[in-house]
Amino acid sequence: MSDDATFMRLALALGRRGLGTTWPNPSVGAVVVEAATGRILGTGATAPGGRPHGEPLALAAAGEAARGATLYVTLEPCSHHGRTPPCTDAILAAGIARVVSALEDPDPRVAGRGHALLRQGGVAVETGLMREAAARDHIGHVTRVTRGRPALHLKLARTRDGFCAAAGPERLRITGPVADGAVHLWRAHADAILIGIGTARADDPALTVRLPGLAGRSPLRVVLDTHLRLSPASVLARTARDTPTLVLTTRSAPAHARRALEALGVAVATVPADAAGGIDLTAALADLGARGLTRLCSEGGPRLADALARADLIEACTLVTGPAELGTAGGLRALGPALRAALAGGGFRTVEALRLGADTAVTYERDRT
Ligand SMILES: NC(=O)c1ccc[n+]([C@@H]2O[C@H](COP(=O)([O-])OP(=O)(O)OC[C@H]3O[C@@H](n4cnc5c(N)ncnc54)[C@H](OP(=O)(O)O)[C@@H]3O)[C@@H](O)[C@H]2O)c1
């Protein structure tokens, strides 16, 4: 691997650690390297809350030594005056001689202008190194600025014979501890977790991150609930003051149900209904995008999963398959017709297959080639 690739991998790793903490901004990693020796002079990543950006932090760590150095950055440096001054100004002021940037920022306020301004300032700019990895890490930011909604990662667990729940009320354990740990890490890297009211009522989940050291990384929990049936006695409602809960509902929600949930600290918002009377999923995701959310992990049941596939709102999907079988007893099928069709060639490709203890996790991504 070339030195450039090594330093870009470090920048990507730094940025990846902050996923889920920087929205509405992307989590950008930056590394300043002395050109002649390859010595790392400074590193940085977007701070929690989205500011400061990664580049000024890496430049500040490098100090005067940044003059003549190379900056590796996972996303095009910003060129506009937002709540922070443009990163391009900081890079020029620091005297950086060369910038290696993985991905152009599609944000219309930047969109190539960051790279162009640096070139105009006499900096050698190279773009596109590890673009695919950077595009994956920044999928939330890219989807929000290009489509006005967060990137949705759908997760479903199923038995070897394809069921995601038993037929009766008993709770089915499908996956083991290694896969459960992976799910909690995906949660920590999300800005919000999405479920339907079916899952809230059947499982009464907490949807928090329960990994050692990451307890503070529980994201916002979002429930789609057309008629506001979420019980005030549910874990999601009772813990809303510790871990925020947002319920998206429709005009059909009874006012007393809304008052009871809001009294517990649950945020309730009304979005349009679709033709079938459920929540209009495109409008719901646009609402979440307008709130600044960039990365959404769906842990809902098969109804929501299939409706998301039908509405073409899925950027990535992970199917975790456990070793158990329900056999003739049967249950609720994990894959509905729209999701099955999408994964079987409707614009998705397999990007990863992992063994997680006794379980396997296969991840599909929307094919952007
Ligand atoms: N194995 C897994 O990975 C996994 C994950 C989650 C859940 N589960 C299991 O799945 C079962 C629950 O399944 P589910 O499919 O009912 O849960 P769900 O998909 O989480 O919730 C479905 C409900 O969401 C509401 N909703 C509102 N707008 C919708 C829309 N546009 N499209 C679809 N749904 C919309 C509907 O109820 P309203 O009309 O009342 O709003 C709908 O019945 C439970 O047994 C649970 O244990 C399994």
The ligand as an ORCA input file, in Angstrom:
! r2SCAN-3c Opt
* xyz 0 1
  N     -36.211    -10.217     13.569
  C     -36.157     -8.916     13.472
  O     -35.171     -8.339     13.003
  C     -37.300     -8.106     13.986
  C     -37.174     -6.708     14.110
  C     -38.254     -5.984     14.562
  C     -39.434     -6.633     14.873
  N     -39.522     -7.974     14.750
  C     -40.783     -8.660     15.045
  O     -41.730     -8.229     14.097
  C     -43.018     -8.192     14.703
  C     -43.640     -6.832     14.450
  O     -43.753     -6.709     13.050
  P     -44.364     -5.466     12.355
  O     -44.097     -5.658     10.918
  O     -45.764     -5.257     12.809
  O     -43.499     -4.276     12.994
  P     -43.105     -2.851     12.394
  O     -42.818     -3.005     10.961
  O     -42.033     -2.332     13.257
  O     -44.409     -1.977     12.591
  C     -45.424     -2.013     11.634
  C     -46.442     -0.946     11.943
  O     -45.908      0.342     11.732
  C     -46.969      1.218     11.435
  N     -46.747      1.973     10.215
  C     -47.082      3.273     10.059
  N     -46.869      3.662      8.829
  C     -46.415      2.596      8.146
  C     -46.047      2.396      6.798
  N     -46.104      3.373      5.880
  N     -45.647      1.167      6.420
  C     -45.582      0.162      7.311
  N     -45.907      0.299      8.613
  C     -46.324      1.498      9.029
  C     -48.208      0.346     11.183
  O     -49.040      0.403     12.350
  P     -50.112      1.604     12.484
  O     -50.951      1.565     11.225
  O     -50.866      1.343     13.701
  O     -49.316      2.852     12.564
  C     -47.628     -1.045     11.054
  O     -48.499     -2.073     11.425
  C     -42.828     -8.507     16.165
  O     -43.155     -9.848     16.369
  C     -41.354     -8.287     16.387
  O     -40.849     -9.135     17.402
  C     -38.493     -8.720     14.307
*
